[in-house]
């Protein structure tokens, strides 16, 4: 079920947005439309669905419209034409025509946001910053404390709850911002380039932590990025924008191996598939009768298959098929294959979801479609 649905959405900034509509329909460029009407087209003819529980990454260069598209979801940017529906508390809300009460409900209970610049209040400590967004929900003091305690542990800041923002590193400050958004317990989480200002090592660590949290929380996340490796690593699917228009929308595998045009091709040509693609994105989906019984006996040395979980040493693996988590990175999957020489069995929640061969991984490394 779709949590967010863009249906031919235009966002035009200016006093007379309707003057730009005929020119948008004629496919004139953003610059030509501005020269003729003094109206700035931020987003044009956007069609996009984000399913419940998935992470969609909006990707593009500066000025491509990705943040404008994101900010329409919680009503920060108005819809000039088209329809945008957001699922909140089990009901669909038309963000272009909702009442003030509906908009307030969406913003306070349905959607939370994490900003690039942390947006922490320097006079409040970590605990108080995280609790700040809960005031609008009118929760009891006991429930507010429970939520704050829970999310601080989830982001690894339980021992820094009384620290001021100035006493924290950039990575820790962004963890506070993430905890504040998670405390609201909304179904939808918007993240506007939250890791772009951080050092590469910290950025990579927070990406891993976000993926780990997502396994448990299963939020609907819309994540803005200008880093293709980050988009490929995080996204269930990726929408790439140029000049306010979505030029390609698809899975990381489709973006990597089937770029729609030269613009997308330039984005992906320097990306390393070993670091960004998951085993699940390359697998042959399927279920084979009887394999679950074999998998349940995989701990037995005489079993036909074996288990491997990071960070277990690869040297313990034998030359037989190996059961691995479906979401491991291609680099880890290839290392397992190099050690065993046998096909990988991908499992999720204790059930087999597919297989991955050495040939499939080799094609991915060479930049070919599986």
C-alpha positions, 0 to 999 in steps of 0.5 A: 500500500502506498504511503505517499503518492505524487500524481503529476505534481507541479511546484511553481514559486511565484505570484502567478504559478498558473502562468507557467502551466501551459509552458510546462505542458509544452516542455519548455525549460525551467530557464525559458519559463522563468524568462517569460513568466518570472515564475520558478518551476521547482518540480514539474510533472512528478509521478512517484509512489512510496510504499509503506515501510520502504526507503525511497531516496531522492537523488540529484544535483543541487537545484534539481528539485529533490528537497522541494519534492520532499518538503511538499510531503509535509506541506512546507512547499505548496502544490501548484498543480496535481495531487499529492496524497499522504497516508496518515492514521490509516486515512489518505490526506490530499496535501493540496486541498487539506484543511488546517486541522488535517495539515496540523495532524499530519505534521504532528503525528503522521510525519517527522523530519530530520534536517541537514543542519541538526536544528538543535536548541543549544540551551537544551540538553540531549534529553530535552531536545529529543523530548521537544517534539513530544509537547505537541502530542500532549503525552503524559510525562511517563509516556514522554520519558519512555519514548525518550529513553527508548530512542536514546538507546536506539541511537546510542546516546543513552549515556549522553542524555544530559550533554549540551549540543556544543559538547557533542560531535557532528555525528552525535548531534545528528543522532539527536536529530534522528532520535527527536524524529523517532520519538514522535513515532510517526509512520513517515520519516523525511530526511533532507541530506542528514549526513552530507555535512559529516566526515566520510567515516561518520557518514558511513557509520550513520548509514549503517545504523539507519539501515539497522534501525529500519530493519526493526522500525519499518518506517516509510522513509524519504531520504534526500541525497546528492551522493550516488553511493549513499543512494544505492546503499540506502534506497529500496528504490531511487528517484533521480531528478534533473531540473525539477523532473524525475528522469528515472525511478527504479531499484538500485540495480536498475539505476546501476545497470540500466541508466535511463540517459547520460545524466544518470549514467554520469552519476553511476559510472564511478560507483563501486557495486561491491560497496553499495549493492545488496545481495538481495538486489541481485538474487534469483528470488524463489522458494524451494520446498524442503530447504527450510528443513535443511537450513534448520539443521545448518548448524550440524557439521554434516549438513548440506548447507552452513550459516554465516553472519558478519563478523564471523571469520570466513576461514571457518566456512567449508566448500558448501552452500552458505546461508546468509542474510539477504541484506548483506553487501555484495562485498561480503557476499563475494567474500563468502563465495570466494571462500566456499566456491558455492552458491549463496542462499539468501534468508530473511526472517528465517525463510529462504528468499532467493539464491545468488551465484558467483556468475551473478556477482561477477556480472555486477562487479563488471557493471553488467545487468544480472 
